[in-house]
């Protein structure tokens, strides 16, 4: 306990952020960086949760690279780990705020945000899209890793 009587944060708690170019190569790099970070921090998470987080990061970075690269030469990735939640967020400078659309099974693409929403809800988490102070957007998903 610290002087205020609170338990200190667990070793794995914290916030990490990195930027990557808005290129296709950044998708697997972001996924590896998040996977390595979770492992390095010793997050006590089920492998299915880690897989879900990595899939979400892949989908969100892919969306930024494909749809925002003209206005956003870089994409920001943030991982925040708290005592019970892991939050991954992807930020770009494009002002368009996408919405998860209903699945159109005739389409071969365009279901990334729907997939993110479904994975997040199935894990008991929450996700959203918000505007940034600079006029861009951040899309995030928070999934529980602690006892519910």
C-alpha positions in Angstrom: 0.0 0.0 0.0 1.1 3.6 -0.6 0.8 6.4 1.9 -2.8 7.1 0.9 -3.8 3.6 1.8 -4.3 2.5 -1.8 -2.7 -0.6 -3.3 -0.1 0.3 -6.0 -1.1 -0.4 -9.6 -0.3 -3.9 -10.8 2.9 -4.3 -12.8 1.0 -4.7 -16.0 -1.1 -1.5 -15.6 -0.3 1.6 -17.7 -0.8 3.4 -21.0 1.3 3.0 -24.1 1.1 4.8 -27.4 2.9 4.5 -30.7 2.5 6.0 -34.2 2.9 4.2 -37.5 2.8 5.3 -41.1 -0.6 4.9 -42.8 0.6 2.0 -44.9 -0.5 -1.6 -45.2 2.8 -2.7 -43.6 1.7 -1.0 -40.4 -1.2 -3.5 -39.9 0.9 -6.6 -38.9 3.5 -4.3 -37.2 0.8 -2.8 -35.0 -0.6 -6.3 -34.2 2.9 -7.6 -33.2 3.7 -4.5 -31.2 0.5 -4.9 -29.2 1.0 -8.6 -28.7 4.6 -8.0 -27.5 3.5 -5.3 -25.2 0.8 -7.4 -23.6 3.4 -10.2 -23.1 6.1 -7.9 -21.8 3.7 -6.4 -19.3 2.6 -9.8 -18.0 -1.1 -9.1 -18.5 -3.0 -12.0 -16.8 -5.3 -12.6 -19.8 -6.9 -15.6 -21.4 -5.4 -16.4 -24.9 -8.9 -15.8 -26.4 -8.9 -12.3 -25.0 -5.4 -11.6 -26.5 -6.6 -13.0 -29.8 -9.7 -10.7 -29.7 -7.6 -7.6 -28.9 -5.2 -8.4 -31.8 -8.0 -8.9 -34.2 -9.5 -5.6 -33.2 -6.2 -3.8 -33.6 -5.8 -5.3 -37.1 -9.3 -4.3 -38.2 -9.0 -0.7 -36.8 -5.5 -0.1 -38.2 -6.6 -1.5 -41.6 -9.6 0.8 -41.7 -7.4 3.8 -40.9 -4.9 2.8 -43.6 -7.5 2.2 -46.2 -9.9 5.1 -45.6 -7.9 7.9 -43.9 -4.4 7.8 -45.3 -5.0 10.8 -47.6 -5.7 13.0 -44.7 -3.7 11.2 -42.1 -0.2 10.1 -43.0 0.2 8.4 -39.6 -2.1 6.3 -37.4 -1.8 6.3 -33.6 -2.3 3.2 -31.6 -2.9 3.3 -27.9 -3.1 0.4 -25.3 -4.4 1.2 -21.8 -4.4 -1.6 -19.2 -6.2 -1.1 -16.0 -7.0 -3.5 -13.1 -10.0 -5.0 -15.0 -10.0 -3.7 -18.6 -7.8 -3.5 -21.6 -8.5 -0.7 -24.0 -7.1 -0.5 -27.5 -7.6 2.6 -29.6 -6.7 3.7 -33.1 -6.6 7.4 -34.0 -6.3 9.1 -37.4 -6.8 12.7 -38.6 -9.7 12.0 -41.0 -12.9 13.7 -39.8 -15.3 11.1 -41.1 -16.8 9.2 -38.2 -17.8 5.7 -39.4 -20.6 3.7 -38.1 -20.8 -0.1 -37.9 -23.2 -1.0 -40.7 -25.5 -4.0 -40.7 -23.9 -6.9 -42.5 -24.6 -7.1 -46.2 -23.6 -10.6 -47.1 -23.5 -9.7 -50.8 -20.5 -7.5 -50.1 -17.0 -8.9 -49.9 -15.8 -6.1 -47.5 -17.0 -3.3 -45.3 -17.7 -5.4 -42.2 -14.6 -4.5 -40.2 -16.4 -2.2 -37.6 -19.3 -4.6 -37.4 -16.7 -7.4 -36.6 -15.0 -5.2 -34.0 -18.4 -4.4 -32.4 -19.4 -8.1 -32.2 -16.1 -9.3 -30.8 -16.2 -6.5 -28.2 -19.8 -7.3 -27.2 -19.2 -11.0 -27.0 -16.3 -10.4 -24.7 -18.4 -8.2 -22.4 -16.8 -5.0 -23.5 -17.7 -1.7 -25.0 -16.6 0.2 -28.1 -17.1 3.6 -29.6 -16.0 6.3 -32.1 -15.1 9.8 -30.9 -13.9 13.0 -32.4 -10.5 14.2 -31.4 -9.6 17.8 -30.5 -7.7 18.1 -33.7 -10.7 17.2 -35.9 -9.8 13.5 -36.5 -11.3 10.5 -34.8 -10.4 7.7 -32.4 -12.1 4.3 -32.5 -11.6 2.3 -29.3 -12.7 -1.0 -27.7 -12.4 -1.9 -24.0 -12.5 -5.6 -23.0 -12.5 -6.9 -19.5 -9.6 -9.1 -18.4 -10.4 -9.3 -14.7 -13.2 -11.0 -12.8 -16.6 -9.8 -13.9 
